[in-house]
Amino acid sequence: MARQPSRRVVTDDDISDEFWGQEYPPVARELLASAVSCFASKGFNATTTRDITAAVGLSPGALYVHFPSKEEVLYTIMRIGHQRVLEAITVPAAGIVEPDPGTVVAELVRRFVVWHARYHTVARVSQGLHELAALNREHYELVAAQRHMITGVFRSAVNAGIDTGDFDVSDVGGTVRAIVSLGIDIVRWYRVDGSETPDELADSYARLAQRMLGLKIRD
Amino acid sequence: MARQPSRRVVTDDDISDEFWGQEYPPVARELLASAVSCFASKGFNATTTRDITAAVGLSPGALYVHFPSKEEVLYTIMRIGHQRVLEAITVPAAGIVEPDPGTVVAELVRRFVVWHARYHTVARVSQGLHELAALNREHYELVAAQRHMITGVFRSAVNAGIDTGDFDVSDVGGTVRAIVSLGIDIVRWYRVDGSETPDELADSYARLAQRMLGLKIRD
């Protein structure tokens, strides 16, 4: 179970400039990275715009040059975070020519787990319950649509394996939710200085997902 | 994936007076229930003592009659919450005379899942990352010891099934963590007005846990 998170969670996610996208100038990217650190360490509600700007050596007003509100900063982090997850699990898997459903699901779970372990600080914000609740209605609907697409990728892969007879699943929705849930819960406890690398964790969870799906070993 | 939590999370956990224990007078129990609601809806860091007392019609100073600090209120919720989980999973299962390991783990998972679904608001506080981080060192160590005991109950049950040959597990620690993790993640998305009852969810997760353990069906 979770070890105590450090009092001041530094973003050990090693977020590159490419993460945020080219449309954000360097200062905006710094503000986003600072906001990730602040929101992850004390939550959106307890973070002030001063907290976000002070960490990058700016006055509070500097935030409004780039974002109309603290909520918009949060939404930007969530939108880009979910977009990166979607990219991570939908880029075609290299080297798999005619993938069988068990291999496809294992690869999906691997990519999902590696992403959430590697970007656990960003994901802690974008999966945060208080953070989701803090989005305005329009922004929430947009993030919900992204989440729906992510679940849809898993659901399609599971249904494909049911159709071929490789998987034995009675409750598709519940099993898909459990597989996704297992991946998301990583952000609650994962630490870069822990005993497992993202890849090791990913292999372990890929096997557990195959078992949850009742994967039959082909002769 | 998670639907948007309501703006104002009311405690729909139906916490009875017995939940908190006899040592707390009625006013202290009301303050604890109010604190659960406040911490769950906006987080410990963004909750003031005024928020907690106002909801039960008292002045901020009234809190200090019963608790020395806001942190002590949080610790009390966490300590009792974890204690109730431990009680839920360690009371002997009635009606199982000579339980086989697969049945024992299924029953454990069922009880763990039912508890976390039924008390998801309390659990959202006691599993909260910012909340764990807000405990002082001594309190954190005490809660960590409770968490260690909870994991230990699952670990023993898994090891028993490995010893009898009922389970096929290569990574005991990782598999136990995954089973516990799946149960804890319920508190992120569970809602009483959702499509599944705690019992239905528990049955589903019990079967998934048996699969993760590679339970062999006995002849």
Interface residues (C-beta under 8 A of the other chain):
Chain A: M1 A2 R3 Q4 P5 S6 R7 S41 K42 G43 N45 A46 R124 Q127 L129 H130 L132 A133 L135 Y140 A144 R147 H148 I150 T151 D171 G174 T175 R177 A178 V180 S181 L182 I184 D185 I186 R188 W189 E196 L201 S204 Y205 L208 R211 M212 G214
Chain B: M1 A2 R3 Q4 P5 S6 R7 V9 S41 K42 G43 N45 A46 R124 Q127 L129 H130 L132 A133 L135 Y140 A144 R147 H148 I150 T151 D171 G174 T175 R177 A178 V180 S181 L182 I184 D185 I186 R188 W189 E196 L201 S204 Y205 L208 R211 M212 G214
